[in-house]
Amino acid sequence: MPTTHDDGTPGLPALAGGADGAQALGPLLDTVLAALADGATARRGPLPPGGPDRVADRLRHTVPPGIPALGTDPHEALRTVVRAVTEGAADPADPLCAAHLHCPPLAVAVAADLAASALNASLDSWDQAPAATTLEADTTADLAALVYPDLPQPDALVTTGGTEANQLALLLARERARAAGARSVHVVCGAAAHHSVHRATWLLGLPEPTVLPTPAGTLDPVDAHVALGALHGPALLVATAGTTDTGAIDPLPALAETVAAHHAELHIDAAYAGPLLFSRHRRALLTGVQSASSVGLDLHKLGWQPIAAGLLAVPDTAALRPLHHEAHYLNAADDTDAGLPDLLGRSLRTTRRADVFKIAVTLRALGREGLGQLVDRVCDHAQRLAELVDAHPALTLYAHPVTSTVLFRPKDADNAHVAAIRRRLMTKGTAVLGRAHAAGRLWLKATLLNPATTDADLTTLLDRVAGATPEGHTP
Ligand SMILES: *Cc1c(COP(=O)(O)O)cnc(C)c1O
């Protein structure tokens, strides 16, 4: 029912905040939760069947484009749109949805994110986010200390993800180079580095990066040594902890030594594998991380946060100084002198939602141990899937997994066949897998991020792959 006054004229829509906000939200949330459940029941799988045209048609049938002149009411709008989008959603909580480091968010984190939306703190000035300012400062310092445990004042920026973390890392490296009198910084990275590294050099006007081949999937320190030796002026080596294609981790201690020998700098893109730091059993895989000038990590991958939850950690708060920026209405010098925290230099964004809120709640609810156990579970699932692939008569395993990524392909299939299997499963809506090139071939890629996955789920996944005969192909 639309909100109306007693005389039938439309009233104001309810607000989420204030003393009455929670009361207004309650019934709407009931509607949302019912629609989420209905939509998921209607879909019954990891992905809606039918492919892009049918999914788009189904959505538009229920939610036609065009802005109506007159609205319906909040419950109708929520029920209709939430149900339709849920029915047409990829559900990362389905164990057969295993692509793109697309994680199933924890219920506690989603609930916290609702509070962040309701409060609508904006972290560009203290007067829009008084307590959230402190929560962000403390939480980012705590997370930075995971990366740099031995340093007195490590810090981290909250980013929208690894892409923004890479951009900021390269920007900070460029500014350090300029402060030292150079014109720019030369980026060296591996062929397995994330595509956003290339975009960041383009965006920042840096020279084209030197790209080292990574036939084994990871950077070779000898190649890095040769490349850095051939460069004049400031250089930044970008290493990856958890590559997009295979989940491999570059040899961080050796690369750190190489970088130091050349007086270059190291940025580690640990968007994927960074949260291994939470795991007592797997933390050692990231040994060397503390020698980097910056480290990016995403908690919307291994971290089980709803998007967005990225971080860029630096060894010391002072490293962030180049981002300082003054806007007369947000951080005037006299306000800062009077003790108002200066937040504008903690991002290139202005209005910025409190993504740290759900992170802080999750850390408190699960602790380091709880998150570490989730990390271990999904990495263990990957080991198990690799064993199952190895034992499967019709499938070939690429390599033993390091993190939670497993590459495999049907025996004797050509690349077109592998690509077609992925699309076939996607179109049927029965499994979502990624794709990756490695060792000169195309592979199916399972990125396992669901802690609740069982052995039976893994077997079903492989059976569906082995049983998928793409149209136009006779395997
Ligand atoms: C996911 C990922 C990125 C990009 O991060 P976004 O959160 O998608 O912006 C960058 N590098 C690596 C290694 C990644 O896994």
The ligand as an SDF file (V2000), in Angstrom:
LIG
                    3D

 15 15  0  0  0  0  0  0  0  0999 V2000
   40.2500   -9.6050   -8.1780 C   0  0  0  0  0  0  0  0  0  0  0  0
   41.6350   -9.1870   -8.4540 C   0  0  0  0  0  0  0  0  0  0  0  0
   41.9110   -7.8790   -8.8590 C   0  0  0  0  0  0  0  0  0  0  0  0
   40.8180   -6.8860   -9.1320 C   0  0  0  0  0  0  0  0  0  0  0  0
   40.1250   -6.6080   -7.9840 O   0  0  0  0  0  0  0  0  0  0  0  0
   38.6610   -6.0050   -8.0090 P   0  0  0  0  0  0  0  0  0  0  0  0
   38.2430   -6.2040   -6.6070 O   0  0  0  0  0  0  0  0  0  0  0  0
   37.8750   -6.8190   -8.9950 O   0  0  0  0  0  0  0  0  0  0  0  0
   38.7710   -4.5890   -8.4150 O   0  0  0  0  0  0  0  0  0  0  0  0
   43.2230   -7.5100   -9.0320 C   0  0  0  0  0  0  0  0  0  0  0  0
   44.2140   -8.3940   -8.8560 N   0  0  0  0  0  0  0  0  0  0  0  0
   43.9820   -9.6660   -8.4910 C   0  0  0  0  0  0  0  0  0  0  0  0
   45.1210  -10.5990   -8.3160 C   0  0  0  0  0  0  0  0  0  0  0  0
   42.6740  -10.1020   -8.2710 C   0  0  0  0  0  0  0  0  0  0  0  0
   42.4350  -11.3660   -7.8780 O   0  0  0  0  0  0  0  0  0  0  0  0
  1  2  1  0
  2  3  1  0
  2 14  2  0
  3  4  1  0
  3 10  2  0
  4  5  1  0
  5  6  1  0
  6  7  2  0
  6  8  1  0
  6  9  1  0
 10 11  1  0
 11 12  2  0
 12 13  1  0
 12 14  1  0
 14 15  1  0
M  END
$$$$
